[in-house]
């Protein structure tokens, strides 16, 4: 709690946390809009900042077994999505190391 925000992103379309407005990712890092989380639509990003992760857990998702970690906003400590550590199916390997943020927890803003 109360961490000083040091990181900002390049680009002029930035995704920020709806609750604390910290920068989380940008338009250039968004890979897909076709994911679903607990609150509905979710985005897959290649890269993000100002988050930390929870303990790794194995989950059975629609696309098979994955090892994931909760993705937690540094600004407000809310769980906003998850990070893929390992995908057990070959077809899902592209997700490894990437992050999901649920649309409910982010909004896109113009920056600069
Ligand atoms: Zn936040």
Backbone and ligand atoms as CSV (ligand in chain L), in Angstrom:
chain,resi,resn,atom,element,x,y,z
A,1,UNK,N,N,0.845,-1.208,0.000
A,1,UNK,CA,C,0.000,0.000,0.000
A,1,UNK,C,C,0.875,1.251,0.000
A,2,UNK,N,N,0.361,2.301,-0.596
A,2,UNK,CA,C,1.049,3.579,-0.581
A,2,UNK,C,C,2.353,3.604,-1.351
A,3,UNK,N,N,2.485,2.720,-2.325
A,3,UNK,CA,C,3.702,2.733,-3.138
A,3,UNK,C,C,3.744,3.966,-4.025
A,4,UNK,N,N,4.930,4.494,-4.215
A,4,UNK,CA,C,5.071,5.647,-5.100
A,4,UNK,C,C,5.070,5.149,-6.539
A,5,UNK,N,N,4.299,5.818,-7.355
A,5,UNK,CA,C,4.183,5.406,-8.751
A,5,UNK,C,C,5.316,6.020,-9.557
A,6,UNK,N,N,6.168,5.161,-10.065
A,6,UNK,CA,C,7.339,5.649,-10.788
A,6,UNK,C,C,7.262,5.370,-12.271
A,7,UNK,N,N,6.423,4.427,-12.645
A,7,UNK,CA,C,6.443,4.014,-14.037
A,7,UNK,C,C,5.291,4.591,-14.840
A,8,UNK,N,N,5.626,5.082,-16.012
A,8,UNK,CA,C,4.624,5.533,-16.958
A,8,UNK,C,C,4.903,4.876,-18.295
A,9,UNK,N,N,3.883,4.786,-19.105
A,9,UNK,CA,C,4.040,4.115,-20.393
A,9,UNK,C,C,4.160,5.096,-21.538
A,10,UNK,N,N,4.793,4.652,-22.600
A,10,UNK,CA,C,4.833,5.406,-23.844
A,10,UNK,C,C,3.545,5.153,-24.613
A,11,UNK,N,N,3.337,5.993,-25.610
A,11,UNK,CA,C,2.148,5.818,-26.429
A,11,UNK,C,C,1.075,6.776,-25.963
A,12,UNK,N,N,0.072,6.974,-26.801
A,12,UNK,CA,C,-0.956,7.940,-26.403
A,12,UNK,C,C,-2.305,7.307,-26.109
A,13,UNK,N,N,-2.338,5.989,-26.105
A,13,UNK,CA,C,-3.558,5.295,-25.681
A,13,UNK,C,C,-3.157,4.330,-24.571
A,14,UNK,N,N,-3.434,4.734,-23.358
A,14,UNK,CA,C,-2.972,4.013,-22.186
A,14,UNK,C,C,-4.159,3.384,-21.461
A,15,UNK,N,N,-3.958,2.155,-21.011
A,15,UNK,CA,C,-4.972,1.522,-20.156
A,15,UNK,C,C,-4.604,1.777,-18.695
A,16,UNK,N,N,-5.548,2.345,-17.968
A,16,UNK,CA,C,-5.321,2.650,-16.553
A,16,UNK,C,C,-6.344,1.910,-15.693
A,17,UNK,N,N,-6.017,1.762,-14.423
A,17,UNK,CA,C,-6.930,1.144,-13.464
A,17,UNK,C,C,-8.128,2.067,-13.259
A,18,UNK,N,N,-9.338,1.520,-13.311
A,18,UNK,CA,C,-10.525,2.379,-13.161
A,18,UNK,C,C,-10.626,2.930,-11.738
A,19,UNK,N,N,-10.038,2.220,-10.779
A,19,UNK,CA,C,-10.174,2.625,-9.383
A,19,UNK,C,C,-9.113,3.662,-8.978
A,20,UNK,N,N,-7.835,3.395,-9.302
A,20,UNK,CA,C,-6.770,4.288,-8.812
A,20,UNK,C,C,-6.044,5.024,-9.938
A,21,UNK,N,N,-6.393,4.740,-11.199
A,21,UNK,CA,C,-5.869,5.458,-12.371
A,21,UNK,C,C,-4.374,5.261,-12.651
A,22,UNK,N,N,-3.784,4.275,-12.046
A,22,UNK,CA,C,-2.382,3.953,-12.306
A,22,UNK,C,C,-2.267,3.387,-13.742
A,23,UNK,N,N,-1.144,3.640,-14.396
A,23,UNK,CA,C,-0.930,3.054,-15.727
A,23,UNK,C,C,-0.701,1.546,-15.623
A,24,UNK,N,N,-1.376,0.776,-16.469
A,24,UNK,CA,C,-1.217,-0.681,-16.428
A,24,UNK,C,C,-0.687,-1.257,-17.734
A,25,UNK,N,N,-1.186,-0.733,-18.863
A,25,UNK,CA,C,-0.669,-1.197,-20.147
A,25,UNK,C,C,-1.055,-0.177,-21.213
A,26,UNK,N,N,-0.698,-0.471,-22.448
A,26,UNK,CA,C,-1.065,0.453,-23.522
A,26,UNK,C,C,-1.629,-0.309,-24.725
A,27,UNK,N,N,-2.169,0.485,-25.641
A,27,UNK,CA,C,-2.833,-0.076,-26.810
A,27,UNK,C,C,-1.893,-0.955,-27.635
A,28,UNK,N,N,-0.648,-0.542,-27.754
A,28,UNK,CA,C,0.338,-1.275,-28.550
A,28,UNK,C,C,0.609,-2.671,-27.975
A,29,UNK,N,N,0.400,-2.840,-26.695
A,29,UNK,CA,C,0.674,-4.132,-26.047
A,29,UNK,C,C,-0.537,-5.062,-26.030
A,30,UNK,N,N,-1.670,-4.578,-26.498
A,30,UNK,CA,C,-2.875,-5.401,-26.457
A,30,UNK,C,C,-2.868,-6.391,-27.607
A,31,UNK,N,N,-2.972,-7.672,-27.278
A,31,UNK,CA,C,-2.916,-8.714,-28.303
A,31,UNK,C,C,-4.306,-9.153,-28.723
A,32,UNK,N,N,-5.210,-9.255,-27.757
A,32,UNK,CA,C,-6.532,-9.782,-28.063
A,32,UNK,C,C,-7.583,-9.234,-27.116
A,33,UNK,N,N,-8.792,-9.085,-27.650
A,33,UNK,CA,C,-9.940,-8.673,-26.833
A,33,UNK,C,C,-10.862,-9.852,-26.563
A,34,UNK,N,N,-10.502,-11.017,-27.101
A,34,UNK,CA,C,-11.416,-12.167,-27.054
A,34,UNK,C,C,-11.162,-13.110,-25.889
A,35,UNK,N,N,-11.059,-12.550,-24.709
A,35,UNK,CA,C,-10.912,-13.382,-23.520
A,35,UNK,C,C,-12.029,-13.052,-22.555
A,36,UNK,N,N,-12.278,-13.996,-21.640
A,36,UNK,CA,C,-13.321,-13.762,-20.653
A,36,UNK,C,C,-12.793,-14.039,-19.251
A,37,UNK,N,N,-13.192,-13.177,-18.343
A,37,UNK,CA,C,-12.836,-13.365,-16.940
A,37,UNK,C,C,-14.100,-13.379,-16.101
A,38,UNK,N,N,-13.940,-13.323,-14.812
A,38,UNK,CA,C,-15.074,-13.379,-13.890
A,38,UNK,C,C,-16.082,-12.256,-14.082
A,39,UNK,N,N,-15.628,-11.108,-14.577
A,39,UNK,CA,C,-16.530,-9.961,-14.740
A,39,UNK,C,C,-16.957,-9.756,-16.190
A,40,UNK,N,N,-16.572,-10.665,-17.082
A,40,UNK,CA,C,-16.954,-10.508,-18.488
A,40,UNK,C,C,-15.734,-10.412,-19.378
A,41,UNK,N,N,-15.798,-9.496,-20.353
A,41,UNK,CA,C,-14.716,-9.391,-21.341
A,41,UNK,C,C,-13.366,-9.091,-20.685
A,42,UNK,N,N,-12.341,-9.674,-21.260
A,42,UNK,CA,C,-10.984,-9.450,-20.744
A,42,UNK,C,C,-10.023,-9.322,-21.919
A,43,UNK,N,N,-8.932,-8.606,-21.709
A,43,UNK,CA,C,-7.936,-8.363,-22.753
A,43,UNK,C,C,-6.651,-9.110,-22.441
A,44,UNK,N,N,-6.029,-9.618,-23.489
A,44,UNK,CA,C,-4.707,-10.237,-23.353
A,44,UNK,C,C,-3.656,-9.199,-23.739
A,45,UNK,N,N,-2.696,-8.992,-22.854
A,45,UNK,CA,C,-1.608,-8.046,-23.105
A,45,UNK,C,C,-0.275,-8.772,-23.056
A,46,UNK,N,N,0.600,-8.277,-23.891
A,46,UNK,CA,C,1.961,-8.723,-24.008
A,46,UNK,C,C,2.809,-8.180,-22.857
A,47,UNK,N,N,2.424,-7.020,-22.370
A,47,UNK,CA,C,3.269,-6.279,-21.445
A,47,UNK,C,C,2.405,-5.379,-20.572
A,48,UNK,N,N,2.813,-5.247,-19.328
A,48,UNK,CA,C,2.128,-4.331,-18.427
A,48,UNK,C,C,3.087,-3.855,-17.358
A,49,UNK,N,N,2.681,-2.844,-16.611
A,49,UNK,CA,C,3.522,-2.320,-15.530
A,49,UNK,C,C,2.660,-2.076,-14.294
A,50,UNK,N,N,3.310,-1.763,-13.204
A,50,UNK,CA,C,2.627,-1.371,-11.961
A,50,UNK,C,C,1.681,-2.438,-11.423
A,51,UNK,N,N,2.068,-3.697,-11.572
A,51,UNK,CA,C,1.282,-4.771,-10.973
A,51,UNK,C,C,2.210,-5.716,-10.235
A,52,UNK,N,N,1.653,-6.494,-9.348
A,52,UNK,CA,C,2.396,-7.604,-8.751
A,52,UNK,C,C,1.511,-8.844,-8.830
A,53,UNK,N,N,2.092,-9.980,-8.517
A,53,UNK,CA,C,1.369,-11.239,-8.735
A,53,UNK,C,C,1.242,-12.047,-7.451
A,54,UNK,N,N,0.243,-12.918,-7.451
A,54,UNK,CA,C,0.020,-13.821,-6.321
A,54,UNK,C,C,0.761,-15.138,-6.515
A,55,UNK,N,N,0.438,-16.107,-5.703
A,55,UNK,CA,C,1.115,-17.410,-5.796
A,55,UNK,C,C,0.613,-18.180,-7.019
A,56,UNK,N,N,1.492,-18.957,-7.663
A,56,UNK,CA,C,1.058,-19.735,-8.828
A,56,UNK,C,C,0.027,-20.800,-8.449
A,57,UNK,N,N,-0.989,-20.937,-9.291
A,57,UNK,CA,C,-2.039,-21.939,-9.057
A,57,UNK,C,C,-2.353,-22.626,-10.383
A,58,UNK,N,N,-2.671,-23.901,-10.308
A,58,UNK,CA,C,-3.120,-24.613,-11.507
A,58,UNK,C,C,-4.627,-24.469,-11.637
A,59,UNK,N,N,-5.065,-24.081,-12.833
A,59,UNK,CA,C,-6.506,-23.928,-13.058
A,59,UNK,C,C,-6.912,-24.647,-14.323
A,60,UNK,N,N,-8.087,-25.268,-14.272
A,60,UNK,CA,C,-8.653,-25.879,-15.469
A,60,UNK,C,C,-9.544,-24.864,-16.148
A,61,UNK,N,N,-9.055,-24.317,-17.234
A,61,UNK,CA,C,-9.804,-23.311,-17.983
A,61,UNK,C,C,-10.433,-23.983,-19.197
A,62,UNK,N,N,-11.248,-23.226,-19.923
A,62,UNK,CA,C,-11.912,-23.783,-21.112
A,62,UNK,C,C,-10.906,-24.309,-22.118
A,63,UNK,N,N,-9.734,-23.703,-22.140
A,63,UNK,CA,C,-8.709,-24.102,-23.097
A,63,UNK,C,C,-7.661,-25.024,-22.475
A,64,UNK,N,N,-8.035,-25.709,-21.396
A,64,UNK,CA,C,-7.128,-26.688,-20.803
A,64,UNK,C,C,-6.496,-26.187,-19.511
A,65,UNK,N,N,-5.558,-26.999,-19.045
A,65,UNK,CA,C,-4.927,-26.678,-17.770
A,65,UNK,C,C,-3.851,-25.610,-17.951
A,66,UNK,N,N,-3.883,-24.639,-17.051
A,66,UNK,CA,C,-2.893,-23.562,-17.078
A,66,UNK,C,C,-2.396,-23.301,-15.659
A,67,UNK,N,N,-1.151,-22.880,-15.557
A,67,UNK,CA,C,-0.651,-22.377,-14.282
A,67,UNK,C,C,-0.693,-20.855,-14.368
A,68,UNK,N,N,-1.419,-20.260,-13.435
A,68,UNK,CA,C,-1.637,-18.806,-13.478
A,68,UNK,C,C,-1.370,-18.184,-12.108
A,69,UNK,N,N,-1.192,-16.882,-12.127
A,69,UNK,CA,C,-1.073,-16.116,-10.889
A,69,UNK,C,C,-2.054,-14.959,-10.956
A,70,UNK,N,N,-2.623,-14.600,-9.820
A,70,UNK,CA,C,-3.453,-13.394,-9.778
A,70,UNK,C,C,-2.599,-12.195,-10.155
A,71,UNK,N,N,-3.213,-11.257,-10.843
A,71,UNK,CA,C,-2.549,-10.007,-11.205
A,71,UNK,C,C,-3.167,-8.918,-10.338
A,72,UNK,N,N,-2.330,-8.229,-9.593
A,72,UNK,CA,C,-2.837,-7.299,-8.592
A,72,UNK,C,C,-2.294,-5.895,-8.855
A,73,UNK,N,N,-3.171,-4.917,-8.874
A,73,UNK,CA,C,-2.787,-3.523,-9.130
A,73,UNK,C,C,-1.935,-2.986,-7.975
A,74,UNK,N,N,-0.807,-2.368,-8.298
A,74,UNK,CA,C,0.060,-1.785,-7.257
A,74,UNK,C,C,-0.577,-0.577,-6.575
A,75,UNK,N,N,-1.480,0.077,-7.285
A,75,UNK,CA,C,-2.054,1.297,-6.719
A,75,UNK,C,C,-3.139,1.038,-5.694
A,76,UNK,N,N,-3.994,0.039,-5.952
A,76,UNK,CA,C,-5.159,-0.169,-5.081
A,76,UNK,C,C,-5.252,-1.606,-4.555
A,77,UNK,N,N,-4.291,-2.450,-4.909
A,77,UNK,CA,C,-4.260,-3.842,-4.433
A,77,UNK,C,C,-5.486,-4.675,-4.791
A,78,UNK,N,N,-6.151,-4.306,-5.853
A,78,UNK,CA,C,-7.279,-5.085,-6.321
A,78,UNK,C,C,-6.793,-6.121,-7.337
A,79,UNK,N,N,-7.382,-7.317,-7.289
A,79,UNK,CA,C,-7.080,-8.326,-8.308
A,79,UNK,C,C,-7.800,-7.909,-9.587
A,80,UNK,N,N,-7.032,-7.700,-10.648
A,80,UNK,CA,C,-7.605,-7.171,-11.892
A,80,UNK,C,C,-7.537,-8.157,-13.043
A,81,UNK,N,N,-6.896,-9.302,-12.804
A,81,UNK,CA,C,-6.770,-10.279,-13.878
A,81,UNK,C,C,-5.832,-11.382,-13.449
A,82,UNK,N,N,-5.108,-11.933,-14.411
A,82,UNK,CA,C,-4.155,-12.992,-14.088
A,82,UNK,C,C,-3.007,-13.008,-15.078
A,83,UNK,N,N,-1.946,-13.713,-14.680
A,83,UNK,CA,C,-0.793,-13.881,-15.547
A,83,UNK,C,C,-0.639,-15.357,-15.858
A,84,UNK,N,N,-0.374,-15.684,-17.119
A,84,UNK,CA,C,-0.141,-17.067,-17.512
A,84,UNK,C,C,1.319,-17.421,-17.294
A,85,UNK,N,N,1.564,-18.399,-16.462
A,85,UNK,CA,C,2.925,-18.867,-16.236
A,85,UNK,C,C,3.215,-20.033,-17.166
A,86,UNK,N,N,2.278,-20.971,-17.207
A,86,UNK,CA,C,2.477,-22.148,-18.043
A,86,UNK,C,C,1.148,-22.609,-18.633
A,87,UNK,N,N,1.181,-22.911,-19.921
A,87,UNK,CA,C,0.030,-23.523,-20.582
A,87,UNK,C,C,0.414,-24.962,-20.873
A,88,UNK,N,N,-0.452,-25.907,-20.530
A,88,UNK,CA,C,-0.093,-27.312,-20.680
A,88,UNK,C,C,-0.376,-27.845,-22.077
A,89,UNK,N,N,-1.265,-27.170,-22.824
A,89,UNK,CA,C,-1.511,-27.580,-24.215
A,89,UNK,C,C,-0.606,-26.785,-25.148
A,90,UNK,N,N,-0.093,-27.485,-26.130
A,90,UNK,CA,C,0.822,-26.870,-27.093
A,90,UNK,C,C,0.192,-25.643,-27.775
A,91,UNK,N,N,-1.086,-25.736,-28.113
A,91,UNK,CA,C,-1.765,-24.649,-28.825
A,91,UNK,C,C,-1.930,-23.390,-27.977
A,92,UNK,N,N,-1.752,-23.507,-26.685
A,92,UNK,CA,C,-1.964,-22.366,-25.783
A,92,UNK,C,C,-0.657,-21.754,-25.289
A,93,UNK,N,N,0.458,-22.286,-25.759
A,93,UNK,CA,C,1.777,-21.854,-25.269
A,93,UNK,C,C,2.044,-20.366,-25.507
A,94,UNK,N,N,1.428,-19.805,-26.541
A,94,UNK,CA,C,1.666,-18.384,-26.850
A,94,UNK,C,C,1.269,-17.460,-25.708
A,95,UNK,N,N,0.449,-17.956,-24.791
A,95,UNK,CA,C,-0.015,-17.118,-23.676
A,95,UNK,C,C,0.998,-17.038,-22.531
A,96,UNK,N,N,1.968,-17.918,-22.528
A,96,UNK,CA,C,2.904,-17.966,-21.400
A,96,UNK,C,C,3.645,-16.634,-21.244
A,97,UNK,N,N,3.673,-16.134,-20.027
A,97,UNK,CA,C,4.334,-14.866,-19.739
A,97,UNK,C,C,3.474,-13.642,-20.008
A,98,UNK,N,N,2.302,-13.866,-20.608
A,98,UNK,CA,C,1.429,-12.735,-20.930
A,98,UNK,C,C,0.378,-12.536,-19.832
A,99,UNK,N,N,-0.259,-11.400,-19.869
A,99,UNK,CA,C,-1.212,-11.070,-18.805
A,99,UNK,C,C,-2.612,-10.809,-19.351
A,100,UNK,N,N,-3.580,-11.119,-18.514
A,100,UNK,CA,C,-4.980,-10.817,-18.803
A,100,UNK,C,C,-5.425,-9.739,-17.823
A,101,UNK,N,N,-6.077,-8.709,-18.358
A,101,UNK,CA,C,-6.723,-7.743,-17.466
A,101,UNK,C,C,-8.194,-7.670,-17.864
A,102,UNK,N,N,-9.064,-7.805,-16.871
A,102,UNK,CA,C,-10.490,-7.766,-17.164
A,102,UNK,C,C,-10.897,-6.324,-17.490
A,103,UNK,N,N,-11.731,-6.222,-18.502
A,103,UNK,CA,C,-12.121,-4.902,-18.996
A,103,UNK,C,C,-12.784,-4.047,-17.902
A,104,UNK,N,N,-13.475,-4.705,-17.020
A,104,UNK,CA,C,-14.155,-4.035,-15.919
A,104,UNK,C,C,-13.195,-3.190,-15.066
A,105,UNK,N,N,-11.948,-3.595,-15.004
A,105,UNK,CA,C,-10.989,-2.937,-14.107
A,105,UNK,C,C,-10.082,-1.925,-14.789
A,106,UNK,N,N,-10.232,-1.776,-16.112
A,106,UNK,CA,C,-9.369,-0.810,-16.809
A,106,UNK,C,C,-10.182,0.078,-17.726
A,107,UNK,N,N,-9.616,1.215,-18.007
A,107,UNK,CA,C,-10.196,2.074,-19.049
A,107,UNK,C,C,-9.061,2.668,-19.851
A,108,UNK,N,N,-9.396,2.994,-21.106
A,108,UNK,CA,C,-8.383,3.530,-21.998
A,108,UNK,C,C,-8.459,5.044,-21.955
A,109,UNK,N,N,-7.326,5.679,-21.809
A,109,UNK,CA,C,-7.290,7.138,-21.790
A,109,UNK,C,C,-6.322,7.633,-22.860
A,110,UNK,N,N,-6.507,8.888,-23.233
A,110,UNK,CA,C,-5.544,9.550,-24.123
A,110,UNK,C,C,-4.464,10.159,-23.238
A,111,UNK,N,N,-3.231,10.000,-23.644
A,111,UNK,CA,C,-2.099,10.453,-22.854
A,111,UNK,C,C,-1.224,11.304,-23.751
A,112,UNK,N,N,-0.877,12.472,-23.338
A,112,UNK,CA,C,-0.072,13.455,-24.092
A,112,UNK,C,C,-0.805,14.084,-25.270
L,1,ZN,ZN,ZN,-5.649,0.207,-9.123
